[in-house]
């Protein structure tokens, strides 16, 4: 196939079988080119801030396989019946029309780091001066014996939002009184630390709202403790007494497997059967960063915490769930925060604009019952880790200082704010 040059790719609109949203101003061969892979919280934010703050001085292309993005954050509220599916689904239309970002709906396969080109699944190539990769997570299917991509159609994970979320919702809505819901929680590290336990709360909310108080939600956890544990368990006892049971490894002895056909989860000490089984397996960075040689033995990407630049390649930045970001949790807010630092650094690289010291933040909302939620936030800054002789993010304000009760209305306002910051809505 003929290789796409900077000029030809900027004018190309159809032969790749992808949709290219042309910018509102003329593309120039002379402008430095930034390519962003992944249109989630990290990728879309990076693309928007580079385009917005450079005021057209940088040519920005966003490559995303899907024409729409369904947020994993707040998908639990869809399961609980608080939100509809459309409310957590967003397009890239305003990124294209308002900021001149070229949005390519296609699959990026790998990165030719020597040539500084993204290799698409169809073999075409997209050149870059700086590359941002925000691939999110991939699931390690066999981390739970008996689980697989095929098994996920029976025992949905819904840890990548979209059709899986809708499948889990349909199975939840089909539960009858007296039937059990079993959740297999993931080991650390994983996307959205409090997410499984907010989901268990939403499961219980649906059961309670139907009067199904003879049903139970049972969480089989490979971890001895989990995020916001005391607050979740207090909320479960208050709102769903006897309906939510959490079993750590000291109780179940270890998860030995699942049987999708039988609807069972087996541990060293017991077998649990559910009409609905939600399996959330272990996770690693999205495949493209491993193929590009950017991950380490952990399966995630080491980055320079002062810039979000890959430690393996100075021309590549990685943001979001795929990174090793020290104390920062893998969350949409973290990704949004990291993206702003990466965008600022890239503009400094390419336009000689001022680069300020990196600062990061995270805020996390978890709904337990209507108008009873928990908000956790922290500020982060890069520093030299003296003990390990490496660098990492260190929390400046720990969870205890940021923890407070939050209302549903507040959380909806937060969602509107962050999605506007990501997608320009």
HELIX and SHEET records of a PDB file:
HELIX    1   1 UNK A    6  UNK A   11  1                                   6    
HELIX    2   2 UNK A   41  UNK A   54  1                                  14    
HELIX    3   3 UNK A   75  UNK A   79  1                                   5    
HELIX    4   4 UNK A   85  UNK A   88  5                                   4    
HELIX    5   5 UNK A   93  UNK A   99  1                                   7    
HELIX    6   6 UNK A  141  UNK A  143  5                                   3    
HELIX    7   7 UNK A  151  UNK A  153  5                                   3    
HELIX    8   8 UNK A  163  UNK A  173  1                                  11    
HELIX    9   9 UNK A  195  UNK A  209  1                                  15    
HELIX   10  10 UNK A  229  UNK A  239  1                                  11    
HELIX   11  11 UNK A  249  UNK A  252  1                                   4    
HELIX   12  12 UNK A  287  UNK A  291  1                                   5    
HELIX   13  13 UNK A  332  UNK A  351  1                                  20    
HELIX   14  14 UNK A  399  UNK A  402  1                                   4    
HELIX   15  15 UNK A  408  UNK A  423  1                                  16    
SHEET    1   A 5 UNK A 102  UNK A 105  0                                        
SHEET    2   A 5 UNK A  58  UNK A  64  1                                        
SHEET    3   A 5 UNK A  32  UNK A  37  1                                        
SHEET    4   A 5 UNK A 130  UNK A 133  1                                        
SHEET    5   A 5 UNK A 316  UNK A 318  1                                        
SHEET    1   B 2 UNK A  68  UNK A  70  0                                        
SHEET    2   B 2 UNK A  89  UNK A  91 -1                                        
SHEET    1   C 3 UNK A 108  UNK A 112  0                                        
SHEET    2   C 3 UNK A 117  UNK A 120 -1                                        
SHEET    3   C 3 UNK A 125  UNK A 127 -1                                        
SHEET    1   D 2 UNK A 137  UNK A 139  0                                        
SHEET    2   D 2 UNK A 283  UNK A 285 -1                                        
SHEET    1   E 4 UNK A 244  UNK A 247  0                                        
SHEET    2   E 4 UNK A 216  UNK A 220  1                                        
SHEET    3   E 4 UNK A 180  UNK A 184  1                                        
SHEET    4   E 4 UNK A 276  UNK A 279  1                                        
SHEET    1   F 3 UNK A 255  UNK A 259  0                                        
SHEET    2   F 3 UNK A 264  UNK A 267 -1                                        
SHEET    3   F 3 UNK A 271  UNK A 273 -1                                        
SHEET    1   G 3 UNK A 309  UNK A 310  0                                        
SHEET    2   G 3 UNK A 301  UNK A 304 -1                                        
SHEET    3   G 3 UNK A 323  UNK A 324  1                                        
SHEET    1   H 3 UNK A 360  UNK A 369  0                                        
SHEET    2   H 3 UNK A 372  UNK A 385 -1                                        
SHEET    3   H 3 UNK A 390  UNK A 395 -1                                        
SHEET    1   I 3 UNK A 360  UNK A 369  0                                        
SHEET    2   I 3 UNK A 372  UNK A 385 -1                                        
SHEET    3   I 3 UNK A 404  UNK A 406 -1                                        
END                                                                             
